[in-house]
Amino acid sequence: MDIVLVTADSVRADHCGWLSGEGEQSGPTTGPSITPTLTALADESVTYTSAIAPGPRTLSSVPVSHTGVPFACNNFGTDEYDERAARIRSHVERFETLAETLQDAGYATLAFTANPWTSTNTGFDVGFDEFREVGRSGGEIWSRFQGTVADKPARLFDRWVHNDTWFCRWRTFYDDLLERIGTTEGPVFAWVFLLEPHNPYLLPRSDRHESSTLGMYSAVLRANSFLGQVDGRTAVDTSINEETLARLQRAYRDTIRSVDTFVDRLLSDLSDDVTLIFHSDHGEAFGEHGTYGHTPTLYEENIHVPLLVYGTDRDDTVESPVSTAEVASIVRACARDDDLRPEAYTTDVAAARTEADDAIALRSDRWKYLRMGDRESLYDLREDPMEREDVSTERPDVLAGFREKRAEYESELPDSTSDRDAEGDDEVKEHLRSLGYL
């Protein structure tokens, strides 16, 4: 049986039809019309309604979901790329990755990743027989104008022509992916990391349902001040007017529709004997707590994500919390052809941490504990799913219990390891700057 792991960047749970429910949402039409394929699959899948990402950004989440092991304390105490890349590489080299497990089990292992935090620089190619970093094929147009007054527009034009960086979409590499899966002998494990829902939410006309060309680019240019910032960084501005915010949300919803179309097409083109695991590395904020995109914050819009396992003859809906750190264990169980026991991966409290380790969230089925710096807060998600009212003063007993759980969790974290060198790649750094990470 082939196994396909689809990681979709920046998909928040309340934008998935099988998870959206009746509560307050971030924008209209966040129901089944966005994810018709995945919502239909959910009826035949193991679905986790309270899946929590280990961190609010790719670099704090995906290395954990590929090893099943949380980062050591104080793992990312710097904004420098070389230091961050070295720490990620150290983690994936220290602990066995799911790709290594499946490779040892006789699977042919393939990866197609559009996110530059998961690259050969950070050691993510370990365990993969074939590792493709998509969205990094251009450069010759830009090189002709580099250092001139036309540098920035030439760079943007080059990326657009070659479907590079945030212009890279799944249709660019889909045929290659399908061919590699179809022509590879033996059982195949394929990991696909899609970048569509990552800011700046750019899609071709064929994939847009709510967004017009003018509306999409207008929102991107207004919300992302990359034209006026140093090094082309695309950090989302925190003062976004209502019209721009609405356009951003429409564009974001269209990117999720595009991901759903990818899943639909992939399952249609593959054999019936395939297991699909779908999840996101983190969520995306639209001003709910004063942030946009995926800054290092730990509210539900940042860390509550979809997790779905299709093709195991199980159709359970699991409401208990689960960390997407368990993705590694779930994939390994599918490879062993075990009878998947969905509740085995749940926990009383799922943890999430920022990469600088200056904030931690503990999420139970009812309560959400946050420590950001020296400030603690507590939210009753049953009564306050949008996390608007801190009840830590009113419920000191619950707060004390979470303090104990936090201390227990932190005491079980791996010991810090010595730093390892990571090769500085200017192209990767530029890609990460374009996505707002550096």
N, C-alpha and C positions, 0 to 999 in steps of 0.2 A: 504494500500500500504506500503510495506517495503521500508526503506530508508537505503542505504549503503554509508557511507562517507569513501573514500579511501584517506589517506594522504600518499604520497610517499616522503620519505626524499630526499632532495638534487637534485631535478629534475629542471634543468634550461629550460626555455621556448623554446630556440632555438634548443633543442634536441627533440622536439615534432613535428611530421610530419605536423600537421595542423597549426603550428605556425612558422616553420623554415623559410619559404619564400626563397628569392633568395639572401639574403645578406651574408656577410662574416660570417662563422661559426667557432666554435672551433673544428676543425678536420673534416675529410671527412665522408661521408655517414650519415649525420645528418638529413635525410629526412624520408619519410614514412616507410622505411624498419625497422626503430627502433620501431615505435609505430603503426603497422598496425591496431590493434584493436581499439585503442583510436582515430586514425585518421579517421577510418570509422564511429565511434560513433559521431565524431564531426559534421558530415553532418546531424545528427539527434538531435543535442544537442544545448543548449545555450553555446557558447564558448566566453570567454573573452580573447582578444588578448593582452591586456595591464594589466594583473593582477600583482599586486605588493604585495610581502610579507611584513608584518609589521616589520620584522627584518631579519637579515641575518643568524640567527641560530635558532635552535629549541626553545631554552629557551626564545628568544625574539619574537617569532612568534606564536607558537601554543597556548599558553595561551590566546593570543589576538583573534585568530581565533575561539576559543571555547567560548568566552564570547562576542565578538563583541566590546570590550572596550579596548582602548589603555592603556598601563601601565602608571602609574604616573611617573613624572620626577625623574631622578636619582634612578631608581629602582634597578640597579645591580651595585653598586659601589664597588664590591669586586670579587675576584676570588675564594673565599671559597665556597665549595659546600653547607654547612649548611645555609649560608646566602642566596645564590641564591635560594635554595629549599624553604626556608621560605618565600621569596618574591613571588615566583610563587604560593605557597599555599595560601598566603594572597590574591592574585589577584583572584584565582578561587573560593575562599570561599566568597569573597566580592561581586562578580558579578555572576549573574545566568548564568550557562553554558548551552550550547545547549542540553546536555544530561538531565539536570534537566527539561528543558522546555518540551522535548519529553516524559520524564517519567511522568510528570504531565498531559500530554495529552493522556496518556493511552498506550504509546509504551513500549514494552519490550526493554530494552537498554543493549547492549552488546559492549564490547571493547576488542580488541586484539592489544596490542601495543608492539613493539619491541624497542622503544626508551626510555632509562632510565630517560630522563627529564620528561616524562609523566608517572608517577608512583603513587602508593599510597603515597609515601613520599611527593610528590608535590601536593597532593590533587586531582589528575585527576580522581580518582575513584568516585568522587561525581556525583550523578545522574545516575550511571550505576548499573543495577541489577546484572550484572556479569562483572567483570573486570579482564582480563588476561594479566599479564606481561610475555610475551614470551621471550625466549632466556636467561633464568636464572635458568636452571635446573641442572647444573652440579656442580662440586666442589670436589667430593670425590677423584678423581685421583690426583688432584693438592694438596689436603690437606695432602696426604701421603709424598709429597716431599717439602712442604713449608718450606722455610728457609734453604734448602740444595743447593748444586751447580746445582741440576736439577730443581730448582724452576721454572725458566722461561720456559724451554721447556715443563715441565710437565703442566704448566698452559695453554700453547698454545695447547698441545695435548688434554687436558681436554675440552677446548672450542670446538675443532674440533670434538671430539667424540660426544659431547652432543649438537652440533649446538647452542652453546652459543654465547653471545655478538655479535661480527661482523660476526660470522659464522651462525647466526640465519637467516633463509630464509623462505619465505612464505610457501614453500612446507612442512616445519616442522609442521606447525599448521593448514594447510588448511582443512584437513578432519574434525578436531575438530570444526573449524569455521563454515563450511558448515552444520555440524550436529546441532550445536547450533542454527543457523538461521532456519533450517528446522523443528526442533522439538519444537520451542518456540511458544506458543500460542499467538494469537493476532498480531497486526502490530509490526514489529521489526525495531528498529534503531540499526544498527551495525556500529561501527567505527573501521577501520583497519589502523594501522600505520605501513607501510612497511619500512624496513631499508636498502633494497638492494642497492640503489644508494649512500649510505653513504660510504665515504672512510673507509676502504681500498679496496672496490670493489671486493670482493671475491665471486665467484659463483661456484657451482658444474658444472661438464663437460656438463651435459644435458642442462644447460642454457647459455652456451657460444657459440657464433657464430663467433666472430672476434678474441677472445683471446685464445691462447693456454695455457695449464697449466703452462709451463715454462715461457711464456711471462707475464702471470698474476702475478705469485708469484715473478718473477724477478722485475717487476715494483713496486710491493708493498714493497718489501724489500729495493729496492734502494731509493724509494721516501719517505718511512716512516722509520725514524730512531729509531723505538721503541726498536730494539734490543740493542741499545747503550744508551738509555735514562733512566732517573730515573723514576720509577713507571710505566714503560711500556707505556708511553704516545705515541700516534701515530700521532703527528703533522707532516704535510707534509713539507718537506724541500723546501726552495725557490730556490735552485740551482739544477734544474733537467735538465739533458741533453735531447736532442731532441728524442732520441730513447726511453728513459724511459717515456717521456711525451706522445709519440705516443702510447705506450703500456698502459699507464694509461687511455688515452682517449678511447682506444678500450675496455678496461675492463669496464669503466664507461658506455659506450654505451650498452654493454651487460647487465649491471644491469637494465638499462631502458627497454630493451627488455624483461627482466624477469618480470618486473612490468606489462608491457603490456600483457604478457602471463597470469599473475594472473587475470587481468581484464577480458580477454577473457574467461578463464575457469570459473570464478565466474558467469558471466552473462549467460554462457551456462548451469550452474548447478542450477541457481536460477529460480524462476518462472518469467514469463514475466512482472508481475505486481510489478516492482521494480524501484525506482529512485536511480540513482548513481550520486554522486558528487565526482569528482576527482580533486585533487589539490596537490601542493607541499608546504612544509613549507618554503623553501628557495631554492636558486640556488647552483651553484658550480663553482668555478673559476679554470682555468687552465693556469694561468700566464698572463692573459690579462692586468692586472694592477699590476703585481708583486706579486700576492698572489695565493695560491692554496687551494683547499678545500673550506671551508666556514669560513674564519676569519671574525672578526667584521668590514667589509667594505660594502659599499652600492652601488657599481656599478651594471649595469644591469645583469651581470652574477651571481651576488649574490642575487638579489631580484626579478627579472622578472621571473615569474613562470606560469605554466599552471593552468587553472581553467575551468572546464567543468561540465555542469549539463545535465544529460541524463535521459529521461523517463518522461518528463513533457509536451510532445506534442509541444514543441517549438524547433525551429532550427535556432535561431538568432545568428549572429556573432556580438559581441559588441566590438568596438574599443576604446571606452572611457576608461580612467583609472578606475580601481576598486581595492580596497584593499582586500586582502583575510581575513581581519577582518570581511568582509561581509559574510564569509562562515556560520557563526552562523545564520545570518538573512535569508540566502538562505535556510538552512536546516529547520529552523522554518517555513518558508513559504511553503515548500514542505510538512511538517507535517500537516499544516492547509489545505492542498489541495487547496491552493490559485492558481489563474492564475498567474504564475510567470511573473513578469514584469522585464525583464532583465536590463533595463536602470535605474530602481529604485535604484540599488546598486552601480551605478557609481558615480564618483566625478570629479570635475575639476582637483584636485590634490590629488594623493595618497601619503601617508607618510610612511616612514620606518625609524627605529631608531636602533642603536646598544644597547646591553643590559647595557653597562656602561653609556649610554646616552651622549656619547661624540661625536656623529655624527648623522646627520639627512639628509635624502634625501626627496625631494618633486618632484614627477613625474607627469607632465601633458601629454597630448597627443603628444606634440612636445618637450617640454623643460624638462631638468633634472637639478635640483638645489641640490648641495651638500654642507654641512658645516661639515668639519671634524676638530675638535678643533677650532682654530681661523681662519682657511682657508676656504674661500668660492670659489666655482667653478660653472660654468654653461655650459651645453652642449645642442646643438641643435640636437636632436635625429633624425630628418628627414635628416639632412645633415651629421651627424656624429654619427651613431648608436653605434659605438664601444667606444664612449666617450674618444676621443683622444685629442680633441682641446678645451680648456677652452675659452669660448667667453664672460666671465663676463665683461671684459674690453670693448669689442666692443658693448655689449648690456646692459648698465647700467640701462636702463628703465625696462628690463625684470628682472634683478637682484633685483632692488628695489621692484618690484611687488612680487617676491618670498620672500623677507625679510618680507614683510607685511603678506603674507600667513603663513610664519613660525611662526611669532609672534601670529597670530590669532589661529593657531593650538595649539601652546604651552599653550595659555591662557585657552583653553578648556580641557586640560588634567585633569584627576582626581587628587584630592589631595592625597598626600602621606599618607600611613597608617602606623601604628605602626608595627614593626616586630612581627612575630609569630614564635613560635618554630617549627622546622622541625626535625624529628628524623634522626639522622645520621646513614645511612645504609652503612656499609663498602662494601657490595657487589655492591650496586648501584654506589658508588664512584669508585670502581675498574672498573666497566663497563664504566663509563664516562671517566676515564683516558685512557682506551683502545681506546676510540673514539676520544681522543685528546682534551676533554673539560676542564680537570682539570690539 
